[in-house]
Amino acid sequence: MSDTFHDKRILLVDDEAELLKMVSSILKANGYHDLYTATTATQALKCCEENNPELAVLDVMLPDLDGFSLFERMRKSSDFPVLFLTARDEAEDKLRGLGLGADDYLVKPFLPEELVLRVGAILRRCYKTESPVLQLAACTIDFTRAQVKKGNKLLPLTATEQRLLSKLAGNIGKIVTIDALCEAGWGNASYGTESSLMTHIRRIREKIEHDPSHPVSLLTVRGLGYKLIAGEENE
């Protein structure tokens, strides 16, 4: 992984001071140095306001607010990727976290190598782009700035929207299956995200299409997936 990703600001939230110290040490030993820690949801929210993290590693069990509720609070003002790191291994908890839009879910105890791999995979999915600018019928997508220019408007893309559009843009004119898009958007923990995908597709169309109800750039291929059509004239 390139040094660009090692420069990302990472927020670590856990009520166990020793675990925070251990996770920080693991990440620092693997090149991550811009780390912030919090032992409560209140501290985490304050850190988000002051430091604008680019990845958060959240524990589910916190003294003042559970990790799921903290995640929802964070999502009201930002869309940086989130990895849940918790001792709770119940399938219901995993589905809840992923259903809310989390990027991954790692259960304690864990191997240090697995944590590093998960963090690296999330950062690559979220921040790596192959095509910096793409012209569509109604807009221009600037992947470097994570925004859509439509007429005189500049519309920001969320991290998830950017990942999905990057996957589609890398396969211009080709069908990208639902499974492939879920993988691009949410990684290996992509089960249970098809409904989330449909929601994100709708929001993307609102940003990139002249008429989201009659899309000409982001097309549905019924029963298979979606495809992105570049250029000014689309069918």
PyMOL commands that set and color helices and strands:
alter all, ss='L'
color gray80, all
select helices_A, chain A and resi 3-6+17-29+41-51+67-75+91-100+112-127+159-169+178-186+194-208
alter helices_A, ss='H'
color red, helices_A
select strands_A, chain A and resi 10-13+35-38+55-58+82-86+104-107+133-135+140-142+147-150+153-156+176-177+218-221+225-228
alter strands_A, ss='S'
color yellow, strands_A
deselect
rebuild
show_as cartoon
